Amino acid sequence: MITIYIILGLILLIVGFRVIMIITAMMEKQYLRHELVPVMVESPVPASPYFTVMKELAAELKFIHCGDFYTEKGKSIVKGNMSTWLSPDHCMLCMINDGKFAGMRTRKTRLITRLTSHSLLETADEAGLVDITDFIKLKLRLNGDLFELNSLHQSRLVLPEMVPLPFSKQNILDQIEAIELERGKRLVDLGWAKFADWNQETIRYTFSGAMKLTAKSSAGARPDLKQQSERINLPRPGDAKFQKRRIDTPPALPKN
């Protein structure tokens, strides 16, 4: 009898968590533009060791720094910093993100390549929410450093159908916002989101979109997470153990 109550309790817990996710997705306003402000001198949001070390690794990889940004007050519920970099050939955009959400630290680095097929190739070190439009083709390297992410992303670009569209060092934020606007438009066209303002610069998920987002973001629907379960406790950039691991086994620089 006790076992039945435990099972029922677990079911109610899972259902309750999904209901909260659906409600949150429908209520949260997502900014497609005007969410980030350029850092002129120093960001008002303190940076974590992860943010600092990832920027150092980007410099080691000879990436080109395109500017740092922080979340404008009163916009996103995630408050933090973003550092932008381009690969030497300008075909890969690196976005190092560091912030806080509901008092919890969030750390994520994304490598993005625009393709002539009107889609995006993305490689990241943290799962996060999925793109339900399939506009973004995500590959996860859980808790990887920038050397690992760069190596994986480069290996994905060798396929003949992967023809990149280079980024420009100038106006990098405009290019990032153009990607977000395209993603938002696709969500609206599919009926999974609706614009939340007259300028069509913010969106909210519809009920069907929130349902789909919750279903695709759950751990059970993420084979990429299951396949990398051994990497869950891997020290991340900025952690003391990660620094020691890098000294013991330094990652090789990519070949020219």
C-alpha positions in Angstrom: 0.0 0.0 0.0 2.8 2.3 0.9 4.5 1.6 -2.5 1.3 2.7 -4.3 1.3 6.0 -2.4 5.0 6.5 -3.3 4.3 5.9 -7.0 1.3 8.2 -7.0 3.3 10.9 -5.2 6.0 10.6 -7.9 3.5 10.8 -10.7 1.9 13.9 -9.1 5.3 15.5 -8.7 6.2 15.0 -12.4 2.8 16.2 -13.6 3.0 19.2 -11.3 6.5 20.1 -12.5 5.3 19.9 -16.1 2.3 22.1 -15.4 4.6 24.7 -13.8 6.9 24.6 -16.9 3.9 25.1 -19.2 2.5 28.0 -17.2 5.9 29.6 -17.0 6.5 29.2 -20.7 3.2 30.9 -21.5 3.6 33.7 -19.1 7.3 34.6 -19.7 7.9 37.3 -22.3 10.9 36.4 -24.5 12.8 39.4 -26.0 13.9 38.9 -29.6 15.5 42.4 -29.6 16.7 45.1 -27.2 17.4 42.8 -24.4 21.2 43.3 -24.2 23.3 46.4 -23.6 26.9 46.8 -24.7 29.5 46.9 -21.8 31.3 50.2 -22.1 33.6 50.0 -19.1 32.5 47.4 -16.6 29.4 45.2 -16.5 27.0 45.9 -13.5 26.6 42.1 -13.3 29.6 40.4 -11.6 31.2 37.8 -13.8 31.8 34.2 -12.7 35.1 32.3 -13.0 33.5 30.3 -15.8 32.9 33.5 -17.8 36.5 34.7 -17.3 38.1 31.3 -18.2 36.0 30.7 -21.2 37.0 34.2 -22.5 40.7 33.3 -22.0 40.2 30.0 -23.9 38.6 31.9 -26.8 41.6 34.2 -26.9 43.9 31.1 -26.9 42.0 29.8 -29.9 42.7 33.0 -31.7 39.0 33.9 -31.8 38.2 37.6 -32.5 36.5 39.5 -29.7 33.4 41.3 -30.9 32.2 42.8 -27.6 30.6 42.1 -24.3 27.0 42.7 -23.3 24.8 42.5 -20.2 21.0 42.1 -19.7 19.2 45.4 -19.6 17.3 46.0 -16.3 13.6 45.0 -16.5 14.0 42.7 -19.5 14.8 39.0 -19.3 14.3 37.0 -16.0 17.8 35.8 -16.6 20.3 38.5 -15.5 23.8 38.1 -16.7 26.6 38.8 -19.2 27.4 37.6 -22.7 30.8 37.8 -24.5 30.8 37.4 -28.3 33.7 36.1 -30.4 34.2 35.0 -34.0 36.4 32.2 -35.3 39.3 33.4 -37.5 37.3 32.5 -40.7 34.2 34.3 -39.3 32.0 31.2 -39.9 31.5 30.5 -36.2 29.9 32.8 -33.6 30.9 32.0 -30.0 28.5 33.3 -27.3 29.7 32.9 -23.7 26.8 33.4 -21.3 26.9 33.7 -17.6 24.1 34.9 -15.3 21.5 34.1 -12.7 18.0 32.8 -12.8 15.8 32.6 -9.7 19.0 32.9 -7.6 20.7 30.0 -9.4 23.9 30.5 -11.5 23.5 29.7 -15.2 26.6 29.1 -17.4 26.4 28.2 -21.1 28.6 28.7 -24.2 27.1 28.4 -27.7 29.0 28.0 -31.0 26.7 28.9 -33.9 27.1 28.7 -37.7 24.6 30.1 -40.2 24.0 27.8 -43.1 22.9 28.5 -46.7 20.1 26.0 -46.0 18.5 28.7 -43.8 19.1 26.8 -40.6 21.6 27.1 -37.8 24.2 24.7 -36.5 24.8 25.0 -32.8 27.2 23.2 -30.4 26.8 23.9 -26.6 28.1 22.8 -23.2 24.7 22.9 -21.4 21.3 21.5 -22.5 18.8 24.3 -21.7 15.5 24.5 -23.6 15.3 23.0 -27.0 14.3 24.8 -30.3 10.9 23.2 -31.2 11.0 24.6 -34.7 14.1 22.6 -35.7 15.6 25.9 -37.0 18.6 25.2 -34.8 20.4 21.9 -35.1 21.9 21.4 -31.7 24.7 19.1 -30.6 25.6 18.9 -27.0 29.0 18.4 -25.4 28.0 18.4 -21.7 30.3 20.5 -19.5 32.9 20.7 -22.3 35.5 23.5 -22.4 35.9 25.7 -25.5 38.5 23.4 -27.0 36.1 20.5 -26.9 33.2 22.5 -28.3 35.3 24.0 -31.1 36.6 20.5 -32.1 33.1 19.0 -32.2 31.6 22.0 -34.1 34.4 21.9 -36.7 33.8 18.2 -37.2 30.2 18.9 -38.0 31.1 21.5 -40.7 33.1 19.0 -42.8 30.0 17.5 -44.4 29.5 18.8 -48.0 25.9 20.0 -47.3 27.1 22.3 -44.4 27.8 25.5 -46.3 28.4 28.4 -43.8 27.4 32.0 -44.2 30.1 34.1 -42.6 29.4 36.6 -39.8 30.7 40.2 -39.7 32.7 41.6 -36.8 30.8 44.8 -37.1 27.3 45.1 -35.5 27.5 41.6 -34.0 24.5 42.2 -31.8 22.3 43.1 -34.8 23.2 39.7 -36.3 22.4 37.9 -33.1 19.0 39.7 -32.9 18.3 38.8 -36.5 18.7 35.1 -35.6 16.3 35.5 -32.7 13.7 37.4 -34.8 13.8 34.5 -37.3 13.3 31.9 -34.6 10.4 33.9 -33.1 8.8 34.3 -36.5 9.0 30.6 -37.1 7.4 29.9 -33.8 4.5 32.3 -34.5 4.0 30.9 -38.1 3.7 27.4 -36.6 1.2 28.6 -34.0 3.5 27.8 -31.1 4.0 31.4 -30.0 2.4 34.8 -30.4 3.9 38.3 -30.6 3.5 40.1 -27.3 4.0 43.6 -28.7 3.1 45.7 -31.7 6.7 45.9 -32.9 6.9 42.1 -33.0 10.0 42.1 -30.9 8.8 39.9 -28.0 6.9 36.6 -28.0 5.1 34.3 -25.6 4.4 30.6 -26.1 0.9 29.5 -26.8 -0.6 26.6 -24.9 0.3 24.1 -27.8 3.8 25.6 -28.0 4.4 25.4 -24.3 3.2 21.8 -24.3 5.6 20.9 -27.1 8.4 22.8 -25.5 7.9 21.0 -22.1 7.7 17.6 -23.8 10.8 18.0 -25.9 12.8 19.6 -23.1 12.3 16.8 -20.6 15.2 14.5 -19.8 13.4 11.5 -21.2 13.2 13.2 -24.6 16.9 14.1 -24.7 19.0 11.2 -25.9 22.0 13.6 -26.1 21.8 13.9 -22.3 21.4 10.2 -21.7 24.5 9.5 -23.9 26.6 11.9 -21.8 25.6 10.9 -18.3 29.2 10.2 -17.4 30.0 13.9 -18.0 27.4 15.3 -15.6 29.9 15.8 -12.8 32.8 16.8 -15.0 34.5 20.0 -13.6 33.6 23.0 -15.7 35.8 26.0 -16.8 36.5 28.2 -13.8 36.3 25.3 -11.3 39.5 24.5 -9.3 39.5 20.9 -10.5 39.1 21.9 -14.1 42.2 24.1 -13.9 44.2 21.2 -12.5 42.8 18.8 -15.1 43.8 21.3 -17.9 47.4 21.4 -16.5 47.5 17.6 -16.4 46.0 17.0 -19.8 46.2 20.2 -21.8 43.9 20.2 -24.9 45.6 20.5 -28.2 45.1 23.6 -30.3 43.2 23.1 -33.5 45.3 22.6 -36.7 45.4 25.4 -39.2 
